[in-house]
């Protein structure tokens, strides 16, 4: 009988495979510890693997458990949803306290959460022209103008899907759900985005004026469901928008199908990865944001290795119309998907000549992200324009790292700068 071809593992399956292997190796820790200082260090590392497989299985099962309880209520798990929030909601739902869980989920969509998740949405090309409109909706959400928020968010969900796949999400939804699936995705799988789209597209043939619990697209936009203007429906609409991120980025990059099988890592590589993950976890726990600062003098020279230094170099290259230099200080993960980043930057930023700039506010918002506001003046008599951009700390492969990690470097997210 011929050998069965290997199938690529999802991130979750790979994590479980490594955890099971490390747990098996942990049984050898007493023996390995006999081999001097290096052996004792390796044994100590292996002992940390005890219970990892059970934790990995729990994490892999959590989105499915969440969707089983909350999917019919208009919530599904997605990659940017906090794991502790998922776990708490599942525990409450399993105990029959579904209303309490829904309140917890709704409250999680606060102004700061929206701001961060909207910034993450710029990874979706089809989202970018809609950013300013959805940020206005976020202002309305904070002001509790839910009647204005929900129609805007629902309309843009429809538009994003139409731009990505060429078909409207809410027109004959049953004919498009097969396109809402992506390999190795938390949200775009069975019980996830396809089921949510069908739920939101439910027919609403009668006019209702009682309080609504779900963002029914047809009932709301066709004026049949009148009681949609509440925080829960608005939060579910936002959640549905953010669910699109992982699926849309994969679709736009042609990553919806399984990739070729890669060679399995050896034990040394697995242990190195485990050690690196542990170092990153400790670094995240230890990280504290610097006090907000600014403005800086226009001729300031920030400390090398600071995000503001990267922003200064990016802006200086823009001012000098050095788009190759500008590309060098652009986020690595964005460059990976743009064959000629310099030409792309020239197209996006070269229309007007930047004459002067000043960093006016620097705010650390995550262990790998700083938000910087900049006043810009272009040739002519234009008044200053304020640009706010995210600067990301990454490794050579484009993976986000905790600031200060050896081998990492800051890069400007040029899409956020377009705002």
C-alpha positions in Angstrom: 0.0 0.0 0.0 1.4 3.4 -1.0 2.2 6.0 1.6 -0.6 8.4 2.3 0.3 12.0 1.4 0.8 14.3 4.3 -1.7 17.0 5.0 -0.6 20.4 6.2 -1.4 21.1 9.8 -3.3 24.2 11.0 -1.7 26.4 13.6 -3.7 24.7 16.3 -2.9 21.2 15.1 0.8 22.1 14.9 0.7 23.6 18.4 -1.0 20.4 19.7 1.5 18.2 17.9 4.4 20.0 19.4 2.9 20.1 22.9 2.3 16.3 22.8 5.8 15.7 21.6 7.2 17.9 24.4 5.1 16.2 27.0 6.5 12.8 25.8 10.0 14.2 26.0 9.4 15.6 29.5 9.3 12.1 30.8 13.0 11.9 30.0 13.8 15.1 32.0 15.2 13.2 35.0 17.6 11.4 32.8 18.5 14.5 30.7 19.2 16.4 33.9 22.1 14.2 34.7 24.2 15.6 31.8 25.7 18.7 33.4 24.6 22.3 33.3 23.2 22.2 29.8 21.3 19.0 30.5 19.7 20.6 33.7 18.6 23.6 31.7 17.1 21.5 29.0 15.3 19.3 31.6 13.9 22.4 33.3 12.6 23.6 29.9 11.0 20.2 29.3 9.3 20.1 32.7 7.4 23.2 31.7 5.7 21.2 29.0 3.6 19.2 31.5 0.0 19.9 30.8 0.7 21.7 27.5 -1.3 19.3 25.4 -4.4 19.6 27.5 -4.1 23.4 27.3 -3.7 23.2 23.5 -6.8 21.0 23.1 -8.8 23.3 25.3 -7.7 26.3 23.2 -8.5 24.5 19.9 -12.0 23.5 21.2 -12.9 26.9 22.6 -14.0 28.6 19.4 -16.3 25.7 18.5 -17.8 25.6 22.0 -18.4 29.4 21.8 -20.0 29.2 18.4 -22.3 26.4 19.5 -23.7 28.5 22.3 -23.6 32.0 20.8 -23.7 31.5 17.0 -27.5 31.4 17.0 -27.4 34.7 19.0 -25.2 36.5 16.4 -21.8 36.1 17.9 -18.9 34.0 16.5 -15.3 33.6 17.6 -12.6 35.4 15.6 -8.9 35.8 15.9 -8.9 39.2 17.6 -11.4 38.2 20.2 -9.7 37.9 23.6 -9.3 34.3 24.7 -10.2 35.1 28.3 -13.4 36.7 27.1 -14.2 33.6 25.0 -13.6 31.4 28.0 -15.6 33.4 30.4 -18.5 33.6 28.0 -18.4 29.8 27.4 -18.4 29.2 31.1 -21.4 31.5 31.7 -23.3 30.1 28.7 -22.6 26.5 29.8 -24.0 27.4 33.3 -27.2 28.8 31.7 -26.3 32.4 32.3 -26.5 33.4 28.6 -27.8 36.9 29.2 -24.9 37.6 31.5 -22.5 36.3 28.9 -24.0 38.5 26.2 -23.7 41.5 28.4 -20.0 40.7 28.9 -19.5 40.4 25.2 -21.4 43.6 24.4 -19.4 45.6 27.0 -16.1 44.3 25.4 -16.8 46.5 22.4 -15.8 49.8 24.0 -14.2 52.8 22.3 -10.6 51.6 22.9 -11.4 48.2 21.6 -13.1 49.6 18.5 -10.1 51.9 17.8 -7.6 49.1 18.0 -9.7 46.7 15.9 -10.4 49.3 13.3 -6.7 49.9 13.0 -6.2 46.2 12.5 -8.8 46.2 9.7 -6.5 48.2 7.4 -4.8 44.9 6.6 -7.9 44.3 4.4 -7.5 46.2 1.1 -11.3 46.4 0.6 -11.7 48.0 4.0 -9.3 50.9 3.5 -11.6 53.3 1.5 -14.2 52.8 4.2 -12.0 53.5 7.2 -13.0 57.2 7.7 -16.7 56.4 7.4 -16.5 53.5 10.0 -14.5 55.7 12.3 -17.3 58.2 12.2 -19.6 55.3 13.1 -17.3 54.6 16.0 -17.8 58.2 17.2 -21.6 57.7 17.0 -21.3 54.4 18.9 -19.4 56.1 21.8 -22.1 58.7 21.9 -24.8 56.0 22.0 -26.3 57.0 18.6 -26.9 53.4 17.8 -29.6 54.2 15.2 -26.9 55.8 13.1 -24.2 53.1 13.7 -25.9 49.9 12.8 -27.0 50.8 9.2 -23.5 52.1 8.3 -21.7 49.1 9.7 -24.1 46.6 7.9 -23.8 48.5 4.6 -20.0 48.4 4.8 -19.9 44.7 5.6 -21.9 44.1 2.4 -19.6 46.4 0.5 -16.4 44.8 1.7 -17.5 41.3 0.8 -18.7 42.6 -2.6 -15.2 44.1 -3.3 -13.4 41.0 -2.1 -15.4 38.3 -4.0 -17.4 40.3 -6.6 -20.8 39.5 -5.1 -22.9 41.1 -2.4 -23.0 39.3 0.9 -26.7 39.8 1.5 -28.0 39.2 -2.1 -28.7 35.5 -2.4 -26.5 34.8 0.6 -26.9 31.0 0.2 -25.1 31.2 -3.1 -22.0 32.9 -1.7 -21.5 31.1 1.7 -19.1 28.6 0.0 -16.7 31.6 -0.6 -16.7 32.6 3.0 -14.4 29.7 4.0 -10.7 29.9 4.5 -8.2 27.2 5.6 -6.8 27.5 9.1 -9.1 30.3 10.1 -10.9 30.7 13.5 -13.8 32.6 12.0 -14.1 31.4 8.4 -15.0 27.8 9.0 -18.0 25.5 9.7 -20.2 27.1 12.3 -18.5 30.5 11.8 -18.8 33.2 9.1 -21.0 31.3 6.7 -23.6 30.5 9.4 -23.4 34.1 10.7 -24.0 35.5 7.2 -27.1 33.3 6.7 -28.4 34.3 10.1 -28.0 38.0 9.4 -29.6 37.6 6.0 -32.8 36.0 7.5 -36.0 37.1 5.7 -37.9 39.8 7.7 -41.2 40.0 6.0 -43.1 41.8 8.7 -42.6 45.2 10.4 -41.6 44.9 14.0 -41.1 47.7 16.6 -40.1 45.7 19.6 -36.4 45.6 20.9 -34.2 43.6 18.5 -31.4 41.3 19.6 -29.8 40.6 16.2 -28.5 42.8 13.4 -30.8 41.5 10.7 -29.6 43.2 7.6 -32.8 43.1 5.5 -35.1 44.0 8.3 -33.0 46.9 9.4 -32.0 48.4 6.0 -35.4 47.8 4.5 -37.2 49.5 7.3 -39.0 46.4 8.7 -37.2 46.0 12.0 -37.5 49.3 13.9 -36.2 48.3 17.3 -32.5 47.9 16.3 -31.1 51.0 18.0 -29.5 49.4 21.0 -26.0 48.7 22.2 -26.3 44.9 21.8 -27.3 45.0 18.2 -24.6 47.6 17.5 -21.9 45.5 19.2 -22.9 42.5 17.2 -22.7 44.5 14.0 -19.2 45.6 14.9 -18.3 42.0 15.7 -19.5 40.9 12.3 -17.3 43.5 10.7 -14.2 42.3 12.6 -15.0 38.7 11.8 -14.3 39.6 8.1 -10.7 40.5 8.7 -9.1 37.1 8.9 -11.2 35.7 6.0 -10.7 38.8 3.7 -7.0 39.0 4.2 -6.6 35.4 3.3 -8.9 35.8 0.3 -7.1 38.9 -1.0 -3.7 37.1 -0.6 -4.8 33.8 -2.2 -4.4 31.9 1.1 -7.8 30.3 1.4 -6.5 26.8 0.4 -4.0 24.6 2.4 -0.4 25.4 1.6 2.2 22.8 0.6 3.4 20.6 3.5 6.5 21.9 5.1 9.2 19.6 6.6 8.5 18.8 10.3 10.8 20.8 12.7 13.4 18.9 14.7 13.5 18.8 18.5 16.1 21.5 18.7 13.9 23.8 16.6 10.8 23.0 18.6 12.7 23.7 21.9 14.0 26.9 20.4 10.5 28.0 19.4 9.2 27.1 22.8 11.9 29.1 24.5 11.3 32.1 22.2 7.5 31.9 22.9 8.2 31.9 26.6 10.6 34.9 26.3 7.9 36.8 24.4 5.3 36.0 27.0 7.4 37.2 29.8 8.4 40.3 27.8 4.7 41.1 27.2 3.9 40.6 30.9 6.8 42.9 31.8 6.0 45.6 29.2 4.7 49.0 30.3 3.8 51.8 28.0 5.9 54.9 28.2 4.2 58.2 29.2 2.6 59.9 26.3 5.0 62.4 24.8 5.3 65.2 22.2 5.6 67.4 20.4 9.2 66.9 19.3 11.3 69.6 17.8 11.2 69.3 13.9 15.0 68.7 14.0 14.8 66.2 16.9 17.1 63.1 16.8 15.2 60.4 18.7 17.1 57.5 20.3 18.0 54.8 17.8 15.7 51.9 18.2 12.7 54.0 19.2 9.5 53.9 17.1 9.7 57.7 16.7 13.2 57.3 15.2 11.7 55.0 12.5 8.9 57.5 11.9 11.4 60.3 11.5 13.4 58.3 8.9 10.2 57.4 7.0 9.0 61.0 6.9 12.5 62.3 6.0 12.6 59.9 3.0 9.1 61.1 2.0 10.2 64.7 2.2 13.3 63.9 0.1 11.1 61.9 -2.4 13.3 58.9 -1.7 10.6 56.3 -2.0 13.2 53.4 -1.9 14.3 54.8 1.5 10.7 55.2 2.5 10.1 51.5 1.7 13.0 50.5 3.9 11.2 52.0 6.9 7.8 50.5 6.0 6.4 47.5 7.9 8.0 44.3 6.8 4.7 42.3 6.7 3.3 44.9 4.3 6.3 44.7 2.0 5.9 41.0 1.8 2.7 41.3 -0.2 3.7 44.3 -2.3 6.2 43.4 -5.1 7.3 47.0 -5.6 6.7 48.9 -2.4 8.6 52.0 -3.5 6.4 52.4 -6.5 3.3 51.8 -4.4 4.5 54.5 -1.9 5.2 56.9 -4.7 1.7 56.4 -6.0 0.1 56.9 -2.6 2.3 59.6 -1.1 4.0 61.3 -4.1 1.3 63.4 -5.5 2.2 66.4 -3.2 5.7 67.4 -2.1 6.1 67.2 1.7 8.0 70.2 2.8 8.0 70.0 6.6 6.8 67.7 9.4 6.7 67.5 13.2 5.9 64.7 15.5 3.2 66.0 17.9 2.1 63.0 19.9 3.7 59.7 20.6 1.6 57.0 22.4 2.5 53.4 23.0 -0.7 51.3 22.6 0.7 47.8 22.6 3.9 45.9 23.3 4.6 45.9 19.5 2.8 49.1 18.4 3.1 52.8 18.9 0.7 55.4 17.5 2.3 58.7 16.3 0.5 61.8 15.3 2.4 64.1 12.9 1.7 67.6 11.6 2.6 67.8 7.9 3.0 70.8 5.6 3.2 70.5 1.8 4.6 72.9 -0.8 2.3 75.9 -1.2 0.3 77.7 1.3 -1.7 74.7 2.6 -2.4 74.7 6.3 -0.8 71.9 8.3 -2.4 68.4 8.0 -2.4 66.0 10.9 -1.6 62.4 10.1 -1.8 59.5 12.6 0.1 56.3 11.8 1.0 53.1 13.6 4.6 52.0 13.9 5.0 48.2 14.4 8.0 46.3 15.9 8.7 43.2 13.8 11.1 40.4 13.1 12.8 39.8 9.7 9.9 37.5 8.7 7.3 40.2 9.5 6.1 38.6 12.7 5.2 41.0 15.5 7.7 41.1 18.4 7.8 42.7 21.8 9.7 45.9 21.4 13.4 45.5 22.2 13.6 41.9 21.1 16.9 41.1 19.5 16.6 41.1 15.7 13.5 43.2 15.6 13.0 46.6 14.0 10.3 49.3 13.8 8.4 49.8 10.6 5.6 52.3 9.6 2.2 50.8 8.6 1.7 52.9 5.5 -2.0 52.1 5.3 -2.7 53.7 8.6 -0.7 56.7 7.4 -3.1 57.1 4.5 -5.8 58.1 7.0 
